[in-house]
Amino acid sequence: MSKKNMKEWVKQLIQNKQVAALPIMTHPGIEIIGKTVRDAVTDGQIHYEAIKALYDKYPSEGACVIMDLTVEAEAFGAEIVFPENEVPSVVGRLLADEAAIDALLVPGLDKGRVPQYLKANRLAAEAIQDKPVFAGCIGPYSLAGRLYDMSEIMMLIYINPEAATTLLKKCTEFITNYCLALKEMGSDGVILAEPAAGLLSDEDCQIYSSVFVKEIVDKVQDEHFAVILHNCGNTGHCTKAMVYTGAAGYHFGNKIDMLDALKEVPSGALAMGNLDPVSVFKMGTPESIRKKTLELLEATKAYPNFVLSSGCDVPPHTAIENIDAFYGALKEFNDGRA
């Protein structure tokens, strides 16, 4: 069972004068333990060791499982390619037409790499007791796009919204089951990644993503399990639809102005983001990261519910010096406020 009261955790982060950091970051941990991305995404034990290595090294407010948006599609039967040192990706298209949507079965949690991900979450939850462990999971619209093809699903919602809704319902059922299993493993929450919904208008995001995400939130979120909705495709046009879901927190990508996002997020929910994982974390220098981090902290200081984070998953081969500089800047800012 989950260990923490997550409603209290959210409340304490908001009440604390110090800004907290929770970057979505697992890949540097894989490099710390000398393994490859392929090792970690296929073996729950190695995956856990990477999570633990980062947890031991940095003062993050929680531990994050890899944001791998292929696990759920693979469980449905999609073909996945596994590069040695990059994140896996979906190949081709599982569902060729609307008839295939009708015939699609919702898989069990014994398919593909789901058992390895459940294992990584269980081991992390057992070992990490003082901070929350956040699982990772894809959102329903993004999963539908991976199964049906991203441009095809966008056309389908206009040509045959009924077929699109059928697929979204099946995706939602699987994700709900998966999140309940992650909760049972002891994870304290899930970062639900719905980047493809950022390609939709606010109205369509509401109809084809948020309605289904809300259904998941209503079934899995409680005082011991928090849903953080991530949408790095949102440039500011669909924050309203995100907030409709009632998640405990909202995680934003680097394409949005964080101040605009903060104005729309309820004061009792966390608003997290949004340093560019590639241009700032991976391609930057320690000095440029310090500068960017301090600028973001300064800009958002009027919002107690702001949590400093990367805009998305920190990629493989990000220099440890850069991550050190990120946390160093946070400490510098917090010390200045003390």
C-alpha positions in Angstrom: 0.0 0.0 0.0 1.0 3.6 -0.5 2.9 5.2 2.4 2.2 8.9 2.3 -0.7 11.2 2.6 -0.3 12.9 -0.7 -2.9 15.6 0.0 -0.8 16.6 3.0 2.4 16.4 0.8 0.8 18.8 -1.7 -0.3 21.2 1.0 3.1 21.2 2.7 4.9 22.0 -0.6 2.6 25.0 -1.1 3.0 26.2 2.5 6.8 25.8 2.6 8.6 29.1 1.9 11.3 27.2 0.1 10.8 26.2 -3.5 10.8 22.4 -4.1 12.2 20.7 -7.2 10.9 17.6 -8.9 12.5 17.2 -12.3 11.3 14.3 -14.4 14.6 12.5 -14.4 15.7 8.9 -14.5 18.2 8.6 -17.4 21.2 10.2 -15.5 20.7 7.5 -12.9 21.0 4.8 -15.6 24.4 6.3 -16.5 25.5 6.6 -12.8 25.1 2.8 -12.4 26.8 2.1 -15.8 23.8 0.6 -17.6 22.1 1.3 -20.9 18.7 2.7 -21.5 17.7 -0.7 -23.1 18.8 -2.4 -19.9 16.7 -0.2 -17.7 13.5 -0.2 -19.9 13.5 -4.0 -20.1 14.6 -5.0 -16.6 12.7 -3.8 -13.5 15.7 -4.4 -11.2 18.1 -2.2 -13.2 15.4 0.4 -13.6 14.9 0.5 -9.8 18.7 0.8 -9.2 18.8 3.9 -11.5 15.9 5.5 -9.7 17.6 4.8 -6.3 21.0 6.1 -7.5 19.4 9.5 -8.4 17.3 9.6 -5.2 20.5 9.0 -3.2 22.4 11.8 -5.0 20.0 14.7 -5.3 17.4 16.5 -3.1 14.4 16.0 -5.4 11.0 16.1 -3.7 10.3 12.6 -5.1 11.6 9.8 -7.1 10.5 9.4 -10.8 10.2 6.3 -12.9 11.2 6.7 -16.5 8.8 8.5 -18.8 8.6 5.7 -21.3 5.5 6.2 -23.5 5.8 2.9 -25.3 5.0 0.4 -22.5 1.2 0.7 -22.8 1.2 0.6 -26.6 3.4 -2.5 -26.5 0.9 -4.2 -24.1 -1.8 -3.7 -26.8 0.5 -5.3 -29.3 2.3 -2.4 -31.0 5.8 -3.1 -32.3 8.6 -1.3 -30.4 12.2 -0.6 -31.3 14.8 -0.5 -28.5 17.9 1.5 -29.3 20.7 0.8 -26.8 21.0 4.4 -25.4 17.9 6.2 -26.5 14.2 5.9 -25.4 12.2 3.1 -27.1 9.8 4.1 -29.9 6.6 2.7 -31.5 7.1 1.4 -35.1 4.3 1.6 -37.6 0.6 1.4 -36.9 -1.2 -1.3 -34.9 -4.7 -0.4 -35.9 -5.2 0.1 -39.7 -8.9 1.1 -39.7 -12.1 1.5 -37.7 -12.9 -2.2 -37.8 -9.6 -2.9 -36.0 -10.7 -0.5 -33.2 -13.9 -2.5 -32.7 -11.9 -5.8 -32.6 -9.2 -4.4 -30.2 -9.1 -6.2 -26.9 -8.0 -4.4 -23.7 -4.9 -6.3 -22.6 -4.1 -7.7 -19.2 -1.2 -6.3 -17.1 0.9 -9.4 -17.8 1.7 -8.2 -21.4 4.9 -6.8 -22.7 7.1 -5.0 -20.2 4.3 -4.0 -17.9 5.4 -6.6 -15.2 9.0 -5.1 -15.3 7.6 -1.6 -14.8 5.4 -2.8 -11.9 8.5 -4.4 -10.4 10.6 -1.2 -10.7 7.8 0.7 -8.9 7.4 -1.9 -6.2 11.2 -2.0 -5.5 11.4 1.8 -5.5 8.4 2.1 -3.2 9.9 -0.4 -0.8 13.3 1.3 -0.7 12.2 4.9 -0.7 10.1 5.7 2.3 10.6 9.4 3.1 9.6 10.8 -0.3 7.0 9.9 -2.8 7.7 7.6 -5.7 6.0 8.7 -8.9 5.2 6.1 -11.5 4.9 7.1 -15.2 2.1 6.4 -17.6 0.8 7.6 -20.9 -2.5 9.5 -21.2 -5.5 8.1 -23.2 -5.3 10.4 -26.2 -1.5 10.0 -26.6 -2.0 6.2 -26.4 -4.8 6.2 -29.0 -2.5 8.2 -31.3 0.3 5.6 -30.9 -2.0 2.8 -31.7 -3.9 4.4 -34.6 -1.2 6.9 -35.8 -1.0 10.4 -34.6 -2.2 12.2 -37.7 -4.9 9.6 -38.4 -6.4 9.9 -34.9 -6.7 13.7 -35.4 -8.6 13.0 -38.6 -10.7 10.3 -37.0 -12.1 12.6 -34.3 -13.6 14.7 -37.1 -14.6 12.0 -39.6 -15.8 9.4 -37.1 -15.9 10.7 -33.5 -17.7 7.6 -32.4 -14.9 5.3 -33.4 -12.4 7.6 -31.8 -14.4 7.5 -28.6 -14.5 3.7 -28.7 -10.7 3.6 -28.9 -10.3 6.2 -26.1 -12.6 4.2 -23.8 -10.4 1.1 -24.4 -7.2 3.1 -23.7 -8.8 4.6 -20.6 -9.8 1.2 -19.2 -6.2 -0.1 -19.6 -4.6 3.0 -18.1 -7.0 2.9 -15.1 -6.1 -0.8 -14.5 -2.4 0.0 -14.8 -2.6 3.0 -12.4 -4.5 0.9 -9.9 -1.8 -1.8 -10.1 1.0 0.9 -9.7 -0.8 2.1 -6.6 -1.0 -1.4 -5.3 2.8 -1.7 -5.8 3.2 1.2 -3.3 3.7 4.1 -5.7 2.5 7.4 -4.3 1.4 8.9 -7.5 1.7 8.9 -11.3 2.9 11.4 -13.8 0.3 10.9 -16.6 1.9 12.1 -19.8 -0.6 13.4 -22.4 1.6 15.4 -24.8 -0.4 14.6 -27.9 -3.5 16.4 -26.4 -1.5 19.6 -26.8 -2.0 19.3 -30.6 -5.8 19.8 -30.0 -7.8 23.0 -29.4 -9.0 23.6 -25.8 -12.4 22.3 -26.7 -11.2 19.1 -28.4 -8.6 18.6 -25.7 -11.6 18.6 -23.2 -13.7 16.2 -25.3 -11.0 13.7 -26.4 -8.5 13.9 -23.6 -9.6 15.6 -20.4 -13.0 13.8 -20.0 -11.1 10.5 -20.1 -8.2 11.7 -17.9 -10.8 12.9 -15.3 -12.3 9.5 -15.3 -8.9 8.0 -14.5 -8.3 10.7 -11.8 -11.7 10.0 -10.2 -10.9 6.3 -10.0 -7.3 6.3 -8.8 -6.6 9.6 -7.0 -7.2 9.8 -3.3 -5.3 10.9 -0.2 -2.6 8.2 -0.8 -2.2 8.6 -4.6 -1.7 11.8 -6.6 -2.1 12.2 -10.3 0.2 14.8 -12.0 -1.0 15.6 -15.5 1.8 16.3 -17.9 1.2 18.0 -21.3 4.3 19.4 -22.9 2.4 20.0 -26.1 0.3 22.7 -24.4 1.5 26.2 -25.5 -1.1 27.9 -23.3 -4.2 27.1 -25.3 -5.4 24.1 -23.4 -4.5 24.7 -19.7 -8.2 25.2 -19.0 -8.9 21.6 -20.3 -6.0 20.2 -18.2 -7.4 21.8 -15.0 -10.8 20.3 -15.7 -9.4 16.9 -14.8 -9.0 17.7 -11.1 -5.5 16.3 -10.9 -3.4 17.1 -7.8 -0.7 18.7 -10.0 -0.1 19.9 -13.6 3.3 19.6 -15.3 4.1 21.9 -18.2 6.6 21.8 -21.0 9.0 24.5 -22.1 6.7 25.7 -24.9 4.5 27.5 -22.4 5.1 30.7 -20.4 5.1 29.4 -16.9 3.6 32.5 -15.5 0.6 32.2 -17.9 0.2 28.6 -16.7 0.4 29.6 -13.0 -2.5 32.1 -13.5 -4.8 29.3 -14.6 -3.8 26.5 -12.2 -5.9 26.5 -8.9 -3.9 27.7 -5.9 -4.4 24.4 -4.2 -2.9 22.3 -7.0 0.8 22.1 -7.9 2.1 23.8 -11.1 5.3 22.2 -12.2 7.9 23.0 -14.9 9.4 24.0 -17.2 13.1 24.3 -18.1 13.8 22.9 -21.5 15.2 19.3 -21.1 17.3 19.6 -24.3 18.5 23.1 -24.8 18.9 23.9 -21.1 19.7 20.6 -19.4 21.4 18.6 -22.1 23.0 21.3 -24.4 23.6 24.0 -21.7 26.6 24.6 -19.6 26.6 24.7 -15.8 26.6 28.6 -15.9 23.7 28.8 -18.5 21.6 26.4 -16.4 22.3 28.4 -13.2 21.1 31.5 -15.1 18.0 30.0 -16.6 17.0 28.3 -13.3 17.4 31.5 -11.3 15.4 33.5 -13.9 12.5 31.0 -13.7 12.6 31.0 -9.9 12.6 34.8 -9.8 9.7 35.0 -12.3 7.5 32.5 -10.4 8.3 33.6 -6.9 4.8 35.0 -6.2 3.2 31.6 -6.6 3.6 29.2 -3.6 2.2 26.3 -5.6 5.1 26.4 -8.2 7.4 23.4 -8.2 10.7 23.7 -10.2 11.0 21.0 -12.8 12.3 20.1 -16.2 9.8 20.6 -19.1 9.8 16.9 -19.9 12.0 13.9 -19.2 15.7 14.8 -18.9 17.2 13.0 -21.8 20.0 10.4 -21.9 23.6 11.8 -21.9 22.8 14.9 -19.9 26.0 15.9 -18.0 26.0 15.4 -14.3 27.6 18.9 -13.9 24.5 20.4 -15.5 22.2 18.6 -13.0 24.5 19.7 -10.2 24.2 23.3 -11.4 20.3 23.1 -11.5 20.2 22.0 -7.9 22.9 24.5 -7.0 20.8 27.3 -8.4 17.8 26.2 -6.5 19.8 26.1 -3.2 21.2 29.6 -4.0 17.7 31.0 -4.6 16.2 29.3 -1.4 19.2 30.5 0.7 18.5 34.0 -0.5 14.9 33.8 0.7 15.7 32.2 4.1 
